[in-house]
Amino acid sequence: MVALDDAAQAPGQAVGLGGAAQHPRRAASLKVAPAPGQLTLPAPTGRHRVGTVDLHLRDSKRMDPWVPGQQRELMVSLWYPATHTSRYPAALLPNSQQVLPGGVTLPTTAGHTGAPVEGKAGKLPVLLYSPGGRGNRATGTALVQDLASRGYLVVTIDHTHDTGDVVFPGGRHEVSMLPPGTKSRDLIDVRAADAHFVLDQLAELARGHNPDVEHKPLPQGLTQAVSTKHVGMFGASLGGGSVAAAMHADPRIDAGANLDGQLFGSSEHQRLDRPYMFFSSEHHNRNTDPSWARLWENLHGERLDLKLRGSGHNSFVDNQVLFPQAPGAFGVTPEVMQQALGTIDPNRSIEVQRTYVAAFFDKHVRHQHSDLLDGPSRHFPEIAFVR
């Protein structure tokens, strides 16, 4: 079985945002020319417009586990309901090369940089997002900005030196520096500590402090809107596999959703009393992944195991909609694309994921009941409840 903690390790799935194919022999045989122009992401479906701001955070109490002599530093992006967005520029995807082969450019987002927080949205429940192994915080933007449009403050995290390339203020780049032999369980432990630290910084923000290292101006209304009383966490691939560990490490996380991520380390063996959702691709669930089966037996809050029929491992990141628009620009053959994304319609895949992830957090973070989670729906035949 292919380890699902790192898409870059899975044959045929090794392409990220702005990245080159990991199988150059296959890419060289590609006959499809990249489509000209700019790629797009599906527009958010919530009632709010979206703002975003990047923050540079430094943990003065923790040294970087991968680079000796450095304090742990992170780049995060905050996505939130916004107002007066027409006055603020549309945000590009962070940490991404904007021009791909053939003149193809990656999308702008629905977020507007620095736009004021929508005051009518009230106190914003927080959702943390952890990306896949070697992936950056931009890889789940289609889902992230949709959740922000529904009234969440979504915080996407770059796990420095675990991510391929993190760009800090001033143009400083921190690239992957993992020592040979690093285990996935070690990465997950660090990611859990990162999530705990980010929540601490959000708590500081809620108290009126600016946690940004450079003290960059914050969007109007942000400090008044942040609350860490209602928190969820989700992630894709290795990020999804990190959610249970983060929940064990921090009781402030009320609910967690794992998007197709294998588990590593001790978290699968520990009791968890808060709501948790597995959301898997076609051929991955607790009947095929022993780590999921072990955690399932230790879940004593509400638990869900959903399967997205026809999907692949890369269906749970923006590759789902970007690859089909310009396969040549990403160096992806039809064979590789089907292996990575499955056969599901890309836009429908994103729609279904948005609906079920939002329903899960609406229920367990906002405490708004949703019948959608009670069983199969004729409106969403793509979803199977794994029994």
Secondary structure, DSSP 8 states (H G I E B T S, - for coil): ---TT-GGGSTT----TT---S-HHHHHT-------SB-------SSSEEEEEEEEEEEEEEE-SSSTT-EEEEEEEEEEEES-GGGS-EEE-TT--SEEGGGEE--EEEEEET--B-GGG-SEEEEEEE--TB--TTTTHHHHHHHHHTT-EEEEEE-TTTBSEEEEGGGEEEE----TT--HHHHHHHHHHHHHHHHHHHHHHHTT----TT-----TTHHHHEEEEEEEEEEETHHHHTHHHHHHH-TT--EEEEES----SGGGGS-B-S-EEEEE-TT-STTT-HHHHHHHHTB-S-EEEEEETTB-GGGGSTHHHHGGG-HHHHT--HHHHHHHHBSS-HHHHHHHHHHHHHHHHHHHTS----GGGGS--TT-TTEEE--
